Amino acid sequence: MSDNVEFITDESLFLRCVLEEVHRAREKDPSCNGLMCALTEGVGEVAKAIIDDPWDTVFQDCVQVATLALRVAIEGDPTLNVVRRFNDE
């Protein structure tokens, strides 16, 4: 077996989708303002999708949530800086 063979697992497919979506999302809206609110809303959409929707919809909603979580972890959400400063005092 060649060392160049790429194994596609569910995890690698998911992470590839997340990275592609991060690039699309940053091109569409480079601002990180409001990311935390969008992430919170997305988690609710996943919860609803798990109950009501086909699995491909759940997968896509999870990609969106992971994309937002990645952006929050890397970029933050400056709209919450006032709250963070208040809590740090």
LUMVEX-941661 format. One record per residue (C-alpha): residue in one letter; x, y, z. Coordinates in Angstrom, 1 decimal. Example, Ala and Ser with C-alpha at 12.3 -4.5 7.8 and 13.67 -1.06 7.14 Angstrom:
PT   residu        u        v        w
PT        A     12.3     -4.5      7.8
PT        S     13.7     -1.1      7.1
//
This chain:
PT   residu        u        v        w
PT        M      0.0      0.0      0.0
PT        S      1.3      3.4     -0.9
PT        D      2.1      6.0      1.7
PT        N      0.3      8.5     -0.4
PT        V     -3.1      6.9      0.0
PT        E     -5.5      9.2      1.8
PT        F     -7.9      7.4      4.1
PT        I    -11.3      9.2      4.3
PT        T    -12.9      8.7      7.7
PT        D    -16.1     10.3      8.9
PT        E    -14.0     12.6     11.1
PT        S    -11.7     13.7      8.2
PT        L    -14.7     14.4      6.0
PT        F    -16.3     16.4      8.7
PT        L    -13.2     18.4      9.4
PT        R    -12.6     19.0      5.7
PT        C    -16.1     20.4      5.4
PT        V    -15.5     22.6      8.4
PT        L    -12.3     24.1      7.0
PT        E    -14.0     24.7      3.6
PT        E    -16.9     26.4      5.4
PT        V    -14.5     28.6      7.5
PT        H    -12.9     29.9      4.3
PT        R    -16.3     30.6      2.7
PT        A    -17.6     32.2      5.9
PT        R    -14.6     34.5      6.2
PT        E    -14.9     35.6      2.6
PT        K    -18.7     36.2      3.0
PT        D    -18.4     38.0      6.3
PT        P    -14.9     38.7      7.6
PT        S    -16.2     40.4     10.7
PT        C    -16.1     38.5     13.9
PT        N    -18.7     40.6     15.6
PT        G    -21.7     38.5     16.7
PT        L    -20.0     35.2     16.3
PT        M    -21.0     34.0     19.8
PT        C    -24.6     34.8     19.2
PT        A    -24.6     33.0     15.9
PT        L    -22.9     30.0     17.6
PT        T    -25.5     29.8     20.3
PT        E    -28.3     30.0     17.7
PT        G    -26.6     27.3     15.7
PT        V    -26.5     24.9     18.6
PT        G    -30.3     25.3     18.9
PT        E    -30.6     24.6     15.2
PT        V    -28.7     21.3     15.7
PT        A    -30.9     20.3     18.5
PT        K    -34.0     20.9     16.4
PT        A    -32.5     19.2     13.4
PT        I    -31.6     16.1     15.4
PT        I    -35.3     15.7     16.2
PT        D    -36.9     16.8     13.0
PT        D    -34.6     16.6     10.0
PT        P    -32.7     14.0      7.9
PT        W    -29.1     13.2      8.9
PT        D    -27.5     15.3      6.1
PT        T    -29.2     18.4      7.5
PT        V    -27.9     17.5     11.0
PT        F    -24.4     17.1      9.5
PT        Q    -24.5     20.4      7.7
PT        D    -25.8     22.2     10.8
PT        C    -23.0     20.6     12.8
PT        V    -20.5     21.8     10.2
PT        Q    -21.9     25.4     10.7
PT        V    -21.6     25.1     14.5
PT        A    -18.1     23.8     14.3
PT        T    -17.2     26.6     11.9
PT        L    -18.5     29.2     14.3
PT        A    -16.8     27.5     17.3
PT        L    -13.5     27.6     15.4
PT        R    -13.9     31.2     14.6
PT        V    -14.8     32.1     18.2
PT        A    -11.8     30.2     19.4
PT        I     -9.4     31.9     16.9
PT        E    -11.0     35.3     16.4
PT        G    -13.1     35.9     19.5
PT        D    -16.2     38.1     19.5
PT        P    -15.4     41.7     20.3
PT        T    -19.0     42.5     20.9
PT        L    -18.5     40.7     24.3
PT        N    -15.4     42.6     25.3
PT        V    -17.4     44.9     27.6
PT        V    -18.8     42.0     29.5
PT        R    -15.4     40.3     29.7
PT        R    -13.8     43.4     31.1
PT        F    -16.5     43.8     33.6
PT        N    -16.1     40.2     34.8
PT        D    -12.3     40.4     34.9
PT        E    -12.5     43.3     37.5
//
